[in-house]
Amino acid sequence: MSPDSDAMKSVTLTGVESSRRPSSVSLTNLPTVVISEIKEIPEKPVIGEKKNKITTALLLAAGTGSRLYPLTKSAPKCLTEVNGISILERLVVNLKKQGFKRLIVVIGHLGDQVQEFLSSHTDDLKIDYVVNPVFATTNNLYSLWLAKKEITEPFILVESDLVFNDKLLEEMLFPDRMAISIMLPWMNGTTVELDSTDRVTAFRAGSYTPNPEMQFKTVNIYSLSLSSWKEVEKRLSHYVTADELGEYYEVVFAEMIADGTLSFDGIFFDNDLWYEIDTGEDLIEAENLFSNIPDQADDPPNTLTERSTNLCAIRS
């Protein structure tokens, strides 16, 4: 999560009907859950803005990544390497594979390193920067608000602590969708509830849920139409005007879903194809997971050497 997020993780869900939901769920180490039936439902019609695929992404990468210290003492969190390939490089490769044309990056902590890296790794992907000068004392709500002048088309919002397979983006290329995942024991934090068509009906910025048997996690990737963004921008501005700059943008999403001014369709991500890296332990788990997945960078370095460097830094 970006800027530094110590609290945002997790997701709940009511209603089990959907053609997009996983047909089977591993419940190892989880409470017993009885799913009586999963019904097939028609796909939602493609209308309006959803006819055109999104080609712009917004990356929030201003935070200090303090929970990954000492790795983030001398490098921004998004340049943390997973099996020798940085989070940022993996993202850029994924975006290019899915036909993205533009990447907006909100930078802060060691932002010059982000700029230097992207200057030689993006080819024809257009890069625009937004600087958060007070990244050390603000949170991701403020970073998102600062990007308002650069947002002129539908976009995907992604955070700088995620590694994932590029195929997972395919269903996120249309506006007003939220990536979610089946809960596993290591997950905690933000939760959502869905109706029978996978429309998000509740978004909770915390671990409480009235239906804990069926929990799902937000993956912190969202797609927004321009009309949705305009409403989000208004609500963000209220917080900025009130000088509540330490809040997460998830608080705004929760409020707006509750009052009906924002709507998302839930898109399931395969748990074996993504990981969120907040801590050193998360990094080790992500390296274990992605060691079984082909490298996504064009010219991967010596992964064994880089991985050893990462693990030694974390454990020292």
C-alpha positions in Angstrom: 0.0 0.0 0.0 1.2 3.4 -0.7 2.1 5.6 1.1 3.1 3.3 3.9 0.1 1.2 4.9 0.1 -0.7 8.2 -3.6 -1.3 8.4 -5.1 -2.0 5.0 -5.6 -5.7 4.3 -8.7 -8.1 3.9 -12.3 -8.5 2.4 -15.9 -10.0 3.2 -18.6 -11.1 0.9 -22.2 -11.9 1.1 -24.0 -13.7 -1.8 -22.3 -16.6 -3.5 -23.7 -16.5 -7.0 -21.5 -15.5 -9.8 -20.0 -16.8 -13.0 -16.7 -15.1 -12.1 -16.3 -16.4 -8.6 -13.9 -19.4 -8.1 -15.8 -22.7 -8.4 -13.7 -24.3 -5.7 -12.1 -22.9 -2.5 -9.3 -24.4 -0.4 -10.4 -24.0 3.2 -7.2 -25.4 4.8 -6.8 -23.9 8.3 -10.0 -21.9 7.9 -13.4 -22.4 9.7 -15.7 -25.0 8.0 -17.9 -23.3 5.4 -20.8 -24.9 3.7 -21.6 -23.5 0.2 -24.9 -24.9 -0.8 -24.9 -23.9 -4.5 -23.0 -21.7 -6.9 -25.3 -20.7 -9.8 -24.3 -19.5 -13.2 -25.5 -16.0 -14.1 -25.2 -14.1 -17.3 -22.3 -11.8 -17.8 -23.1 -8.1 -17.3 -23.7 -6.3 -20.6 -21.0 -4.1 -22.0 -22.3 -0.6 -22.2 -21.1 3.0 -22.3 -17.5 3.6 -21.2 -17.0 -0.2 -20.8 -16.7 -0.6 -24.5 -13.2 0.9 -24.4 -10.4 -0.8 -22.6 -8.4 1.3 -20.1 -4.9 2.2 -21.1 -3.9 4.5 -18.3 -2.6 3.4 -14.8 -2.0 5.4 -11.7 0.7 4.1 -9.3 0.9 5.4 -5.7 4.6 5.2 -4.8 5.3 8.0 -2.4 5.4 6.2 0.9 8.5 5.4 3.0 7.8 1.7 3.2 9.0 1.7 6.8 7.9 -1.9 7.5 10.4 -3.1 4.9 13.3 -1.4 6.6 16.3 -1.7 6.0 15.6 -2.5 2.4 13.7 0.8 2.0 16.3 2.9 3.8 18.2 3.5 0.6 15.5 2.6 -2.1 11.8 3.3 -2.5 9.5 0.4 -1.8 8.5 -0.2 -5.4 12.2 -0.9 -6.3 12.2 -3.8 -3.8 13.2 -6.9 -5.7 11.3 -10.2 -5.8 13.6 -12.9 -7.1 15.8 -10.3 -8.6 13.1 -8.3 -10.4 11.7 -5.1 -8.8 8.0 -4.6 -8.0 8.1 -1.6 -10.4 9.7 -3.5 -13.3 7.1 -6.3 -12.9 4.3 -3.7 -13.0 5.7 -1.9 -16.1 6.1 -5.3 -18.0 2.6 -6.2 -17.0 1.1 -2.9 -18.2 2.9 -3.1 -21.5 1.7 -6.6 -22.1 -1.9 -5.4 -21.6 -1.6 -2.5 -24.0 -1.3 0.4 -21.6 -0.1 3.7 -23.1 0.3 5.9 -20.0 1.5 5.5 -16.4 1.0 8.3 -13.8 3.3 7.9 -10.8 2.9 9.7 -7.5 6.4 9.9 -5.9 7.9 11.1 -2.6 10.4 9.0 -0.7 13.5 8.7 -2.9 11.4 9.6 -5.9 14.5 10.4 -8.0 15.3 6.7 -8.0 11.9 5.9 -9.4 12.4 8.5 -12.1 15.8 7.2 -13.0 14.6 3.6 -13.2 11.6 4.5 -15.4 13.7 6.6 -17.7 15.3 3.4 -19.0 12.6 0.8 -18.7 9.4 2.1 -20.2 10.0 2.2 -24.0 6.9 3.8 -25.5 4.9 3.9 -22.2 4.3 7.6 -21.5 5.2 8.5 -17.9 3.9 11.5 -15.9 5.0 12.3 -12.4 3.2 13.9 -9.5 5.2 14.8 -6.4 3.9 14.5 -2.9 6.3 16.9 -1.0 4.9 15.9 2.4 4.9 12.1 1.9 6.4 11.5 5.4 3.4 13.0 7.2 0.5 12.2 4.9 -1.1 9.0 3.6 -2.4 7.6 0.3 -5.6 9.7 0.4 -3.5 12.8 -0.2 -1.3 11.2 -2.8 -4.4 10.2 -4.8 -5.9 13.7 -4.5 -2.6 15.2 -5.7 -3.0 13.3 -9.0 -6.3 15.0 -9.9 -4.8 17.3 -12.5 -3.2 14.4 -14.4 -6.3 12.2 -14.5 -8.1 12.9 -17.8 -9.3 9.5 -18.8 -10.5 6.2 -17.1 -7.6 4.6 -15.2 -6.5 1.7 -13.1 -5.3 2.6 -9.6 -2.6 0.3 -8.2 -0.3 0.4 -5.2 3.4 0.0 -5.0 3.6 -3.2 -2.9 1.9 -5.6 -5.3 3.4 -8.4 -7.4 1.0 -10.2 -9.8 0.7 -12.1 -13.0 -0.2 -9.9 -16.0 -3.1 -12.1 -16.9 -4.9 -11.0 -13.8 -5.3 -7.5 -15.3 -7.4 -8.6 -18.2 -10.7 -8.3 -16.4 -9.6 -5.1 -14.8 -9.3 -3.2 -18.1 -12.9 -1.9 -17.9 -14.1 0.9 -15.6 -15.5 0.6 -12.1 -14.1 -2.8 -11.0 -12.3 -3.9 -7.9 -9.8 -6.7 -7.6 -10.6 -9.1 -4.7 -9.4 -12.5 -3.5 -10.4 -15.4 -1.4 -9.2 -14.9 2.2 -6.2 -17.0 3.4 -4.9 -17.2 7.0 -2.2 -14.6 6.4 -4.6 -11.9 5.1 -6.2 -9.3 7.3 -7.6 -5.7 7.0 -10.1 -4.2 4.6 -13.2 -6.2 3.7 -16.1 -6.0 1.2 -19.5 -7.5 0.7 -21.0 -8.4 -2.6 -24.5 -9.1 -3.9 -25.4 -12.0 -6.1 -24.1 -10.3 -9.2 -20.7 -9.6 -7.6 -21.5 -5.9 -7.2 -19.7 -4.4 -4.1 -22.4 -3.5 -1.5 -20.2 -2.7 1.5 -16.6 -1.8 2.0 -15.1 -1.9 5.5 -11.8 -0.3 6.3 -11.0 -2.8 9.0 -11.2 -6.4 9.9 -14.7 -6.6 11.3 -17.4 -8.3 9.3 -20.9 -9.5 10.2 -20.4 -12.6 8.1 -16.8 -13.9 8.8 -17.4 -17.3 7.3 -17.1 -15.9 3.8 -14.3 -13.3 3.7 -12.5 -11.9 0.7 -9.6 -9.5 0.5 -9.2 -6.3 -1.5 -6.1 -6.6 -3.7 -5.7 -2.8 -3.9 -6.2 -2.6 -7.7 -9.3 -0.5 -8.8 -10.5 0.7 -12.2 -12.4 3.9 -12.3 -14.5 5.7 -15.0 -14.1 9.4 -15.3 -17.6 9.9 -13.9 -16.7 7.8 -10.8 -13.4 9.6 -10.4 -15.1 13.0 -10.4 -17.2 11.9 -7.5 -14.2 10.4 -5.7 -12.2 13.6 -6.2 -15.0 15.7 -4.6 -14.9 13.5 -1.5 -11.1 13.5 -1.3 -11.2 17.3 -1.5 -13.5 17.4 1.6 -10.8 15.5 3.6 -8.0 17.7 2.2 -9.9 20.9 3.1 -10.4 19.5 6.6 -6.7 18.8 6.8 -7.3 15.1 7.3 -4.3 14.1 5.3 -3.4 11.0 7.3 -6.4 9.0 6.1 -6.5 6.2 3.6 -8.4 6.6 0.4 -10.2 3.4 1.4 -12.1 5.4 4.0 -13.5 7.5 1.1 -14.4 4.4 -0.9 -16.2 2.9 2.1 -18.3 6.1 2.6 -19.2 6.4 -1.0 -20.2 2.8 -1.5 -22.4 3.1 1.6 -24.2 6.2 0.3 -24.5 4.9 -3.3 -22.2 7.5 -5.0 -19.6 4.9 -6.0 -20.0 1.4 -7.4 -17.6 -1.4 -8.2 -18.0 -4.9 -9.6 -15.8 -7.5 -7.8 -13.2 -9.3 -9.9 -11.6 -12.4 -8.4 -7.8 -12.8 -8.5 -6.2 -16.2 -8.2 -4.4 -16.4 -4.8 -1.5 -18.3 -6.4 -0.8 -15.4 -8.8 -0.4 -12.3 -6.6 1.1 -11.2 -3.3 1.1 -8.0 -1.3 4.4 -7.0 0.3 4.2 -5.0 3.4 6.9 -6.6 5.6 10.1 -8.7 5.3 8.1 -11.8 5.9 5.8 -10.9 3.1 8.8 -10.5 0.8 10.0 -14.0 1.6 6.6 -15.5 1.0 6.3 -13.6 -2.3 9.7 -14.9 -3.4 8.7 -18.5 -2.6 5.4 -18.0 -4.5 6.9 -16.4 -7.6 9.9 -18.8 -7.7 7.4 -21.2 -9.4 6.1 -18.6 -11.9 8.2 -17.6 -15.0 10.0 -14.3 -14.6 8.0 -11.4 -16.2 10.9 -9.1 -16.8 12.5 -8.9 -20.3 16.1 -9.5 -19.0 16.0 -10.9 -15.5 19.2 -10.6 -13.5 20.9 -13.3 -11.4 17.9 -14.1 -9.3 19.8 -16.3 -6.8 22.3 -13.6 -6.0 19.6 -10.9 -5.7 17.3 -13.1 -3.6 20.2 -13.9 -1.1 20.9 -10.2 -0.8 17.2 -9.5 0.0 16.9 -12.2 2.6 20.2 -11.3 4.4 19.1 -7.6 4.6 15.8 -8.6 6.2 17.2 -11.0 8.7 20.2 -8.9 9.8 
